Amino acid sequence: AALQGHCNVTFKFLSNEYVKVKSKSKNECRALVGGDDGSLRLWKFGKGIKHGRLIWSINPWQTGGAGTTTCGAISDIQHLSRTNVGKEKSTGMSGLVLLSTTTGSFALIDMNKCTRKSFAANPTPQVLKTWNLRQLRALKNHCNQLPGGKYLGVAKCFVQSEIVTQSQNKNVEVLIVTNGGWVISQRFDVKNGAVMSMSASILHSSPGIKQFDTEGNELDNGIQIGTTPSSTPTFSSVAGSLNASNSLIVLTDVEAIRQVLPSKDKRVLDMQSIVSRKSSPDGLMVMNLKGGHQIRIPNQEIVKHLAVHPDNQWMVVRSAKDTNRNHLKLLCVS
């Protein structure tokens, strides 16, 4: 029932200690289910997870004041587990949940502050803030480079740090890997139910598109470096974390797109046709966020799916050429 009507869903299981929901049985578990329409549901399951009960359902982008219905599908759910100093310190409960979507939209909700609206059957959590990556100042300065469409969507979001100050501020830093292979650091503060001091910085971006004439000569067109549109991966970027502190992340190493512009050659009659290709397939890259260096993982095939083993020594990958979904490969990263 929790999956009905959704083609793609995102799960996040919650420990009982983190959610203020009365439970009579220790065998019960709770799960956040993000749908492909931007809706988020909290389900409670009994023993065996055969039958579930819906606790609440909400679409933050329709009720949080953003006024948009094109938020996309929820691609990642992060529970901010640490609490502010004060009354909640003894219980350790935190209801803050950060949602991200396939269009680069974000929402921060508080599950511990639920209200029941008029004529509503179930209470809904409080929506603290909704925003989009394009609204952040650091990305506005690179508007010409930003990839469009789904490539600015979030492939994975990692909680880098949570610091609770004596003034009861929660300072949060999250790392965002976009579908286009960008890595963005986003910081914000939460105090008394308000999100403040939001900032962002670009840690890694995909290379710009290179343009050539029909003879293979690269064209500069008088364009300054860093202002050309960015290359996009053949498939959406993969993402994974290689240690507990998230200082090492693995993502798609996007190869630059080469465009041949016949309009720059007077001997070519067809001025409209533009040929785009890559000299080599996209690879994999391990990025050290503390040291800033990058390591390319040798791989002859484009990786379409990736999962990192908990011991951080192996990755399970499936390439785009593997038509059999059961055909997986192991890569050693130690």
PLY file of the C-alpha trace (Angstrom):
ply
format ascii 1.0
element vertex 334
property float x
property float y
property float z
element edge 333
property int vertex1
property int vertex2
end_header
0.00 0.00 0.00
2.89 2.36 0.75
4.16 1.97 -2.82
0.88 2.13 -4.67
0.80 4.73 -7.43
4.54 5.46 -7.42
7.07 4.28 -9.98
10.12 5.49 -8.05
10.25 5.80 -4.28
12.92 6.68 -1.72
13.04 4.96 1.67
14.43 6.15 4.99
14.00 3.89 8.02
13.92 5.71 11.35
15.02 4.48 14.76
12.30 4.65 17.38
14.46 6.95 19.51
14.37 9.66 16.85
10.62 10.01 16.29
8.04 11.12 18.82
5.36 8.55 17.99
3.84 6.48 20.78
4.48 2.79 20.30
3.13 -0.14 22.31
5.40 -2.70 20.67
9.16 -2.76 20.28
8.73 -4.73 17.05
7.27 -1.72 15.24
9.39 0.25 12.81
8.79 3.46 10.93
9.82 4.47 7.45
9.69 7.68 5.46
8.60 7.06 1.88
9.29 9.74 -0.72
7.20 9.56 -3.88
7.79 10.56 -7.47
5.25 13.40 -7.07
7.17 15.11 -4.26
4.99 13.71 -1.49
6.45 12.36 1.75
4.69 9.75 3.88
5.48 8.36 7.32
4.43 4.72 7.66
4.41 2.53 10.75
4.93 -1.18 10.20
4.35 -4.07 12.57
6.18 -7.34 12.79
7.03 -8.73 9.38
6.37 -5.41 7.56
3.37 -6.93 5.80
0.82 -4.40 6.97
1.48 -0.71 7.46
-0.44 2.21 8.84
-0.13 5.71 7.40
0.69 8.26 10.10
0.83 11.34 7.91
1.34 12.49 4.33
2.56 15.85 3.03
3.89 17.57 -0.07
6.16 20.32 1.34
6.37 22.23 -1.92
2.62 22.65 -2.08
2.11 23.64 1.55
5.41 25.30 2.40
4.82 28.57 0.58
6.91 27.83 -2.52
3.83 27.68 -4.73
5.28 25.15 -7.14
4.09 21.74 -8.22
7.13 20.91 -10.36
9.41 19.88 -7.52
10.10 16.47 -9.10
10.54 13.15 -7.35
12.16 12.90 -3.94
15.63 11.51 -4.57
17.14 11.61 -1.08
16.03 11.83 2.57
18.40 12.88 5.35
17.48 12.83 9.03
19.28 15.47 11.08
19.60 13.41 14.22
21.33 15.81 16.60
19.16 18.10 18.72
19.53 21.54 20.20
20.83 22.06 23.70
17.86 22.32 26.05
14.80 20.28 26.90
15.35 17.73 24.14
18.93 17.01 25.19
17.94 14.17 27.52
15.73 12.41 24.98
18.00 12.80 21.96
15.02 13.20 19.66
15.14 15.30 16.51
12.39 15.63 13.96
14.32 17.61 11.35
14.30 15.92 7.94
15.97 17.32 4.82
14.40 16.33 1.49
15.94 16.76 -1.96
14.45 16.12 -5.38
15.33 15.33 -8.98
14.90 19.02 -9.94
17.26 20.45 -7.29
14.50 21.45 -4.85
14.92 21.12 -1.09
12.59 21.12 1.89
13.29 21.06 5.62
10.46 19.74 7.81
10.05 19.08 11.54
8.29 15.79 12.25
8.06 16.59 15.96
5.79 19.56 15.28
2.66 18.16 13.69
-0.62 20.04 13.42
-4.04 18.91 12.27
-5.72 21.19 9.77
-9.43 21.64 9.45
-11.26 18.59 8.07
-7.95 16.68 7.82
-7.86 13.05 8.91
-4.17 13.01 9.89
-1.82 15.66 11.30
1.00 16.96 9.11
4.53 18.07 10.09
5.66 21.66 9.99
7.46 22.83 6.86
10.31 25.12 7.91
11.59 26.12 4.47
11.60 25.16 0.79
14.17 26.31 -1.77
15.94 25.41 -5.01
19.64 25.23 -5.86
19.25 27.92 -8.51
18.18 30.38 -5.80
21.52 30.15 -3.97
23.87 33.06 -4.60
26.91 30.87 -5.29
25.06 29.17 -8.14
23.51 32.37 -9.47
27.04 33.57 -10.22
27.49 30.52 -12.48
24.12 30.66 -14.22
25.74 30.30 -17.67
27.54 27.14 -16.60
24.76 25.40 -14.71
23.45 22.30 -16.45
19.78 22.40 -17.25
16.88 20.06 -16.65
17.45 16.90 -14.68
21.22 17.42 -14.43
20.78 19.95 -11.62
18.71 17.42 -9.71
20.15 15.79 -6.60
21.70 12.34 -7.02
22.77 12.07 -3.36
22.96 14.26 -0.30
25.40 13.66 2.60
25.30 15.29 6.04
28.86 16.54 6.48
28.51 18.08 9.95
25.94 19.03 12.59
27.09 21.43 15.29
24.82 22.50 18.13
25.88 25.77 19.74
25.19 27.00 23.27
22.77 29.56 21.83
20.64 26.61 20.64
21.56 27.08 16.98
22.00 24.03 14.81
24.70 24.61 12.20
24.32 22.11 9.37
26.56 21.43 6.39
25.44 19.04 3.67
27.25 17.85 0.55
25.23 17.58 -2.63
26.14 15.49 -5.67
24.00 16.52 -8.63
22.97 14.36 -11.56
25.34 16.43 -13.69
28.40 15.48 -11.63
28.69 18.70 -9.59
29.59 18.70 -5.88
28.07 21.54 -3.84
28.51 22.34 -0.16
25.44 23.91 1.42
25.31 25.43 4.91
22.42 26.75 6.96
21.42 27.41 10.57
18.24 26.32 12.32
17.03 28.27 15.35
13.56 28.31 16.91
12.01 26.70 13.87
13.55 29.15 11.37
16.19 28.47 8.70
18.79 31.25 8.50
22.22 32.12 7.12
21.96 29.91 4.06
25.09 29.77 1.91
26.69 27.47 -0.63
29.96 26.87 -2.43
30.86 24.82 -5.50
33.51 22.22 -4.71
33.58 20.53 -8.11
31.96 21.15 -11.48
31.96 19.28 -14.76
34.19 20.61 -17.57
32.88 23.11 -20.06
31.80 22.15 -23.58
34.63 22.42 -26.10
33.84 23.71 -29.58
35.75 22.92 -32.80
35.45 23.66 -36.48
35.26 20.89 -39.07
39.06 20.74 -39.32
39.48 20.02 -35.61
40.65 23.47 -34.54
39.35 24.50 -31.13
37.31 27.69 -31.12
37.55 30.23 -28.33
34.90 32.61 -29.77
36.17 35.24 -27.40
34.45 33.48 -24.49
36.15 33.67 -21.14
37.09 30.45 -19.42
34.45 29.37 -16.91
31.48 30.87 -18.74
30.76 28.15 -21.30
27.95 25.65 -20.63
29.02 22.59 -18.69
29.28 19.12 -20.13
26.74 16.61 -18.91
27.26 12.89 -18.25
25.86 10.25 -20.56
23.78 8.99 -17.63
22.95 10.71 -14.36
25.94 10.81 -12.02
26.37 8.04 -9.48
27.27 8.97 -5.89
28.56 7.22 -2.81
30.44 7.90 0.42
33.64 6.03 1.24
33.95 6.77 4.96
31.87 7.74 7.97
32.86 11.41 7.87
31.94 11.73 4.17
35.34 13.27 3.41
35.78 10.81 0.51
33.00 10.61 -2.04
32.80 8.80 -5.36
30.94 10.18 -8.34
30.92 10.19 -12.12
33.97 11.78 -13.74
32.31 13.65 -16.58
34.22 13.71 -19.85
34.08 17.00 -21.77
31.67 17.18 -24.69
33.24 18.11 -28.03
30.99 20.07 -30.41
31.80 20.45 -34.09
30.29 23.67 -35.46
29.95 23.61 -39.26
28.80 27.24 -39.18
32.43 28.22 -38.52
33.54 26.67 -41.81
32.50 28.46 -45.00
33.02 25.32 -47.11
30.23 23.44 -45.31
26.74 23.93 -46.74
24.78 22.50 -43.82
25.20 25.29 -41.27
22.63 24.02 -38.79
23.94 20.56 -37.95
26.00 20.39 -34.74
27.78 17.15 -33.94
28.37 16.45 -30.23
30.47 13.58 -28.96
32.94 12.57 -26.27
36.49 11.45 -26.94
36.24 8.84 -24.15
33.45 7.51 -21.90
32.66 8.99 -18.52
34.68 7.44 -15.69
34.59 7.27 -11.92
36.29 9.70 -9.57
37.10 9.65 -5.86
37.17 13.17 -4.42
38.87 14.01 -1.14
36.93 16.94 0.26
39.53 17.71 2.92
42.59 17.59 0.69
40.85 18.75 -2.47
42.55 16.19 -4.72
40.81 13.77 -7.07
41.63 10.21 -8.09
40.25 8.70 -11.27
39.25 5.04 -11.02
40.21 3.14 -14.21
37.09 1.73 -15.83
36.41 1.09 -19.50
32.63 1.19 -19.23
30.19 3.85 -18.11
28.92 3.08 -14.60
25.17 3.55 -14.37
24.54 2.25 -10.83
26.82 2.13 -7.79
26.69 0.99 -4.16
29.52 1.24 -1.62
30.10 -1.63 0.80
29.96 -0.61 4.49
33.64 -1.50 5.02
34.56 1.16 2.40
36.86 -1.25 0.56
34.54 -2.41 -2.24
32.06 -0.89 -4.62
29.40 -2.80 -6.49
28.76 -1.28 -9.93
26.64 -2.01 -12.97
27.67 -0.54 -16.30
25.41 0.82 -19.00
26.33 -2.08 -21.30
25.06 -4.69 -18.85
21.56 -5.45 -20.10
21.24 -8.17 -17.48
20.32 -6.50 -14.19
21.89 -9.36 -12.26
25.30 -8.71 -13.83
27.30 -6.77 -11.22
31.00 -6.01 -10.84
33.21 -5.42 -7.82
35.74 -2.59 -7.69
38.34 -2.43 -4.93
38.88 1.10 -3.59
41.17 0.38 -0.63
0 1
1 2
2 3
3 4
4 5
5 6
6 7
7 8
8 9
9 10
10 11
11 12
12 13
13 14
14 15
15 16
16 17
17 18
18 19
19 20
20 21
21 22
22 23
23 24
24 25
25 26
26 27
27 28
28 29
29 30
30 31
31 32
32 33
33 34
34 35
35 36
36 37
37 38
38 39
39 40
40 41
41 42
42 43
43 44
44 45
45 46
46 47
47 48
48 49
49 50
50 51
51 52
52 53
53 54
54 55
55 56
56 57
57 58
58 59
59 60
60 61
61 62
62 63
63 64
64 65
65 66
66 67
67 68
68 69
69 70
70 71
71 72
72 73
73 74
74 75
75 76
76 77
77 78
78 79
79 80
80 81
81 82
82 83
83 84
84 85
85 86
86 87
87 88
88 89
89 90
90 91
91 92
92 93
93 94
94 95
95 96
96 97
97 98
98 99
99 100
100 101
101 102
102 103
103 104
104 105
105 106
106 107
107 108
108 109
109 110
110 111
111 112
112 113
113 114
114 115
115 116
116 117
117 118
118 119
119 120
120 121
121 122
122 123
123 124
124 125
125 126
126 127
127 128
128 129
129 130
130 131
131 132
132 133
133 134
134 135
135 136
136 137
137 138
138 139
139 140
140 141
141 142
142 143
143 144
144 145
145 146
146 147
147 148
148 149
149 150
150 151
151 152
152 153
153 154
154 155
155 156
156 157
157 158
158 159
159 160
160 161
161 162
162 163
163 164
164 165
165 166
166 167
167 168
168 169
169 170
170 171
171 172
172 173
173 174
174 175
175 176
176 177
177 178
178 179
179 180
180 181
181 182
182 183
183 184
184 185
185 186
186 187
187 188
188 189
189 190
190 191
191 192
192 193
193 194
194 195
195 196
196 197
197 198
198 199
199 200
200 201
201 202
202 203
203 204
204 205
205 206
206 207
207 208
208 209
209 210
210 211
211 212
212 213
213 214
214 215
215 216
216 217
217 218
218 219
219 220
220 221
221 222
222 223
223 224
224 225
225 226
226 227
227 228
228 229
229 230
230 231
231 232
232 233
233 234
234 235
235 236
236 237
237 238
238 239
239 240
240 241
241 242
242 243
243 244
244 245
245 246
246 247
247 248
248 249
249 250
250 251
251 252
252 253
253 254
254 255
255 256
256 257
257 258
258 259
259 260
260 261
261 262
262 263
263 264
264 265
265 266
266 267
267 268
268 269
269 270
270 271
271 272
272 273
273 274
274 275
275 276
276 277
277 278
278 279
279 280
280 281
281 282
282 283
283 284
284 285
285 286
286 287
287 288
288 289
289 290
290 291
291 292
292 293
293 294
294 295
295 296
296 297
297 298
298 299
299 300
300 301
301 302
302 303
303 304
304 305
305 306
306 307
307 308
308 309
309 310
310 311
311 312
312 313
313 314
314 315
315 316
316 317
317 318
318 319
319 320
320 321
321 322
322 323
323 324
324 325
325 326
326 327
327 328
328 329
329 330
330 331
331 332
332 333
